[in-house]
Amino acid sequence: MTDVSEKRGLRRDVRAAIRLAVQSGLPIWDAITPTDLWRVERPTGNGGSEILLESRKGGKAFVEMSHALEGQPEFVAARSLVLEVQPELSGWIGSAHHGRALDFGNVVAHLIARMQGACDDRPGDTLDGLLDELDTLLRTRSVGFSVVEPLQGVHVEPFSEELALGAGIVLRCLSDAEVEGFLSHDATVEGMAPLFGGLLVALEARFEAPLLLDVREMGTAPRSDALADALGALDSALCALHCFKAGSAGVVFQAIRSRQRALPGLDGTRLLPPLSSLATHYTLEHAELDDLERFAQHFFASQLPELRLAASRLRDAELRPWPRDAIVDAFVGIEALLNPSGAGELSFRIAMNYATLGLDDDSYTRYRRLRDLYKVRSKIVHGAKEADKYLVDGAYLAQGEIASKAKAVLRDVIKHIVGSPDLKDLNSLDDEVWEARYFPGT
């Protein structure tokens, strides 16, 4: 295995040889007739899409290109040079979470396709730019990746900026080209199926991972938990969305994508998380985007472990198809934040703690509301019927309405804590914290 100190960039003679091989192959690629049948889905606006079957250059075209390159003297010369002086460009390629066999012909064909396919989207995507990127990859042995989570049910006016929700986490609109790329696939490949139409908004986590060019490095390279950290941050960002306002936003799938363009085979697979059977709906007004960004950054900055648990339970509650389950989830979060380890009757204690978060004129209303809701929660966990109604805030309500109130209370508590400097920076919410709120100045 090559030591880190010995790693170098793209040799000048190898760079020149690859340039000649790519330039000689461009006319071959242009002359190939598209014969791969693709299911193509294109956005039509307002969340709609149209589905077409089109002939495209895909796997068959790459095979044809690879056979044709074998007869090109420029390619043969470049391959011989690479095998002699820079063999890491032919043999194996991977990262900490993905790897595959790499043939030098794949590298050349990939560069040719990049030059042709990216011209419309990236006018500056020239061969020199790709070779510069390849040089950087070889020198740093580090690749930038993104995990993209398209969201189901989120409705917002298109916005061009990215909302920074946390370190390396953004909320953004997907471009039409991205939507088409996510939803289109080779129709002849077994096991492929349409995923979801009308994708508009996505969460994205960005991270760096080691570039491995020798299969032996998989077992000896320093372990990278960057992907796991990115997935955890995305989960927190989804929780922050649900804490910011009412609504349910579901993750359709997770796509691991390499942000480099010069080497093939580094994109990961799509991970399909289980979707709730609940119809998702989460509306964001354009005027709310700045407030969401500020809230999410305060949310990520908090060190309270109880806040993470409560936020995840609020997200789960919003995605539950049954109100009784949503009520139980909401109260797990409420108790995590309002129930310290002190002695005392539980419903009284958490109701009193909740009352301290309001103004004097509404403290009693908050106290009574939480006492009423807790009584419903207790009856549900002991087998109450779905059709039963319960007295909350002076009115008899069905479980669906009570679930909405319980989620609203939990969201209210979370937003008070996130927005309060004296609470969000604590390491825990113990008895002394709440006693200080009962008796300020003591």
N, C-alpha and C positions, 0 to 999 in steps of 0.2 A: 504494500500500500504506500502511496506517495505521501511523504511527510508534508505538513502544512508549510514548512519553510521552503520546500522545493516547488510548491505550486506556482505556476506562471500563467501568463495570459496566452492569447492566440499568437503563435509565431508568425512573423512577417511572411515567410515563404508559404506557410500553410494558409494564411489569409489570402494571399495572391492566388494560390491553387484553387481554393474554394470559390473565389470570385469567378475564375475562368470556368469552373465546372457549372456554376449556377447560370452564368451567361450563356453557355452552350446548351443548357437544358431548357431555357425559357421558350425557344421556338417549338420544342417537342411538347411541352405542356400546353402551349397555345393550340397546337394541332390536334390534341386529344379530344375526341367527341364525348361529351358527358353522357354516360349510360347508367349511372347509379340513380335509383329512384328514391326521391326524398319526400317525406311528408313535411310540408313547410307551413308554418303558422305565422301569420303576419297581423300585427295590431291594426285595427281599423278606427281607433279612437273610442273614448268613453268606456274603456275596459273590454271592448269587443275585439274579435279577431276573425280572420278567414283562414280556411285550411285548404291547401292546394297540394297536388302531387306534381313534382317537377323533376326533370333530369338534371343532375348535378355531377360535378367531379368529386368522387368520394374514394372509397377503398379500391374499387376497380381501376380508377384513374391512377392512383398511387402505385398499384402493382404494375400497370402498363408503363408508367414513368420509370420505375425501378429497372424494368427489363431494358428499356430504351437507353438508360444511362450506361448500362454495361458496354454498349458499343461506342460510347463517346470517349475519345482519347483524353480529353481534358479531365473527365471524371475519373478514369482509370489512373491517370497520373496523380490526381489529388488524393485518391484513396491510398495508393502506394506510399505517398509521402506521409499521410496521416498515420498509417500503421507503423511507419518507421520512427517518426519523431514525436507524434502527439496521439498515441493510441487511445487516450481517454475519450476521444471523439468517436470511437467505434468499439462497442462491446457491451456497455451497460450504463444506465442512467437512472437516477432516483433521487429521492429526498428522504427525510426521516419517516415519512408515512406512505411512500409509494415508490415503486421501482419497476423497470421493464428492460428487456433486451433492446439495445440500440445499435442499428446498422448505419454505417456512414452514408449509405444511399438514402436512408430516411432523413438524415440531417440535410442533405442537399435538396431532396424533394420538398422537405418542409420549408426551406428558405425560398424555394421557387414559388410555392403556393402562397407563402406570406407576402411576397412581393406583388403577386397578382391579386390576391384576395383582399389585401388591406389597402389598396390604392384609394378606394372611395372614402373609407373611414379615416385613414391616416395618410394624408398626402406626403408627410415626411418619412413614411415607412420605406426607406430605400435600403438597398443592399449594404451600403456603408453603415447605416444606422444599425442594421441587424448584426453586422460583423463586429461593430463596436460593442454591442451588447454581449455578444458571445465572448469577446475578449474580457469584459468585466466579470462575466460569470466564471470564467476559468481562473481569474485572479482572486476573486473573493470567495468562491465556492459557497455562495449564499444566494438564495432565490426568494423573491418576494411572492407571497401567496395571498389570496383572498378567499374567505368563505362567504358566499353570497346566499342569503335566505330571502327569496321572494315571499311576500306576505299576502295572504288571502284576506279579503274583506276590508282592506284599508282604502279609504276614499279621500283623496286630497287633490287640489288643483296642482297641475304639474309645476315643479319648481326646479330651477337649474342648479342651485347651490346644494352642497352637502351639509347635513346637520351633524355636527360632531357631538355624539351622545356620550362618549367616553374615550379613553385612550385607544386609538386605533379602531374605533367603532363609529360608523356613520349610518345615517338614514338618507336614502336618496331615491330619486325616480330612475327607473330603468329606461334605457334608450330603446327605440324600436328595434335596432340591430341586436341588442342583448336579448330582448324578448324572443325574437326570431331564433337566435342562437340557442336559447334554453329549450325552446319547444319544438324545434325542428330536428329530425333525425332520419337516418337511412331506413326506409320502410321495409327493406329486405332482411334486416337484422332481427333474428328471433329474440323474443322477450322484450323488445322495445314497445312502448305504448305511449299514447299521449299523456302528458302530465297534467297540465292545467292551463286554461286560456285566460286572457285578461289580466296578466300580471303587470302591475304598474309601479309598485313601491317595494324596496328591498332594504334589509339590514345587511351591512357588510363589515366584516372584521378583517383587518390586514395584519400580516405577521411575516417574519423572516424564518427560513428554515435552511439547514445545510444542504448544499448541492453535493451529491455523492456520485462519483464517476467510476467507482470500483465496487463490485458487489460485496467484497470483503469489508468495506467500510460500514455496511449496515450493522454488523455486530460489534464494531469497535469504535465507531464515531460517538462523540458525546451525545447523550440522550437529549432530545429536544421535546419539550412539552408545549411547544408553541401552538400546535393545533388544538390540543385539549384546552389551553388557556383561551384561545380564540372562540371555541365553541361555548365555553363557560361565560365569556363576556357577551356573546350574542344572546344567551339565555337571560343574562341580567338586563340587557338592553330591551328585550321583549317584556320583561317584568316592568321596566321603567315606563314603557308605553302604556301598560295597563294601569299603572299607578297614577299616571298623569291625568287620565280621564276615563270615563266609562266606555265600554265597548269591548269587542273581542276580535283580536288579530291573530290569525293562525299561520304558522310556518308551513309552506307547501313542500319545500325540499331544501337541502343544503348542497350547494355545488362548490367543490374545492377547485379553485382555478389558479394557475400560475400567472403572475403578472409579467413574466419575461416572454419574449416572442421568438428567440433565436434557436431554441432547442425544442424538439418534440417530446411528447410522452410524460410531461411532468404534471399535467392536470389530474386531479383526483377524480373519484367517482361521485355520483350524486347519492346523497344519503336521504332516505325518505322517512321522516319522522311520522309517527301516527297522528293523524288529524282528528280533532273532535268531530262528532257528528253534528254539532251545533252549527247552524248557519252563521258565519262570522260577519261582523259589521263594525267598523271602527272609522269614524269620520273625523278628519283633521281639517280645521279651517286654516287657510294660508296665514291668517293673522296670529295663529297659535304657535307657529313653528319656532319663533324665537323663545317663547315661554317654555316650550318642550325642550329645547336645547339647554336652556339654563337649568330646568328641573333635573334633566338627566345627568348633567355634570355634577350637581349637588348630590344626587342620588348615588352616583359612582364614588364620590368623595367620602361618603359616610362609611365609618368603620364598624357600625353596629351590626353584629351577627344576627340579632333579632330582626333587623330590617330586611335582610336578604330572605330569611325564612318567610316573613309576612308578605313580602312582595311576590315571592314565588307562589304562595297560596292564593293571593288575589288573582294572579294570572290564571292559575288552575280553576278558580271559581268562575272566572269570566268564560272559560272554555268548557264548562260542564253542561251537559245537555239536561240534567235534572236539577231543579231548584234545591231539593233537600241536600244534595251533594255540595252545591255551591254555598249553602248556608254553613255547612260543617267546615268547608275549606276556609271560608271567611273568618270563622271564629277561631280556627287554629292560628291564623295570622293575628287576630285581635288579641288573643291571650298571649301570644309570643311577645307583643309589644306592651300590653297593659297589665300583665300579671307577673310581678316580681315574685321572688321566692318567699316573701314574708307570710306570716300567718294571717288568717281572717277568711271570712266567707267570700268565695270567689266572685260571684256575680256582683256583690256590693263593691268589692275592691276594684274590679276593672271598670265598673260604671263610674266610681268616684274619680279614678285616674283619667278616664275619658272626659269627665266634666271639667277638669283643670285645663283642658286644651281650648276651651271656649271662653267667650266674654262672660262677665258676671250675669248679664241678663238672659243668657241662654244656657248657662251651666246646668240648671235644673232640668231643662228640656233634654239636654244631651244625656244626663244621668238617667232619666226615666226611659228614654229611647233604648239605651243599651240594656237596662234591666229587662224591658219588654222583649227585646231580641234574644237575650240570653235564655229567657224562659222558653221561647220557641225552639232554640237550639237544643235545650235539654230534652224537650218532648220528642224532637226528631230523632235524636240518638237513642231514645228508648222506644221507638217504634210507632211514632205518630203516623196517621194515614195521610196520603197525598191530598185528599179532598178537604182536610180540616182547615179552618180559618182561625186566626189568632189575633188578639188585641195588641196592636202596636201603634203608638202615637195617637191613641184615642179612636182608632178605627179597626174594624175586623178585616184582615187582609189574607189573601191566598199566599201560598208558599212562594210563587214567582215574584210577587211584590215584596215579600219579606226578604227574599234573596237579594233583590236590588238594593234594599235598605242596608242589609248587612255588608254588602260589598262597598256601598257608599261610606259606611262608617269606617271600614278598614282603610279605604282610600283616603279618607279625611285624616285619620291618625297618621298614616304614612306621610302625607303632604305636610302636616304640622311638624312632624319630626324632621323631615328633610329641609324644611324651610326655617327651622329654629336653630341658630348657632349653638345655643346652650344644650341642645339635645343631640343633633346629628353628629357632633364630634366626640360623643361619649363612647366608652368601650362597652358599656352595658347599661341597662335601665333597671337599677336596683331600687330598693325601698327608699333609700335616702333621696333619690332623684324626685320621686313623687311626693314625699313628705315636704321637700323644699317648695313644691308647688302649692301644697295645701297651706303652708305657713311661710310665705315669702318674708325674707329678712331675718329668719332665725338661723 
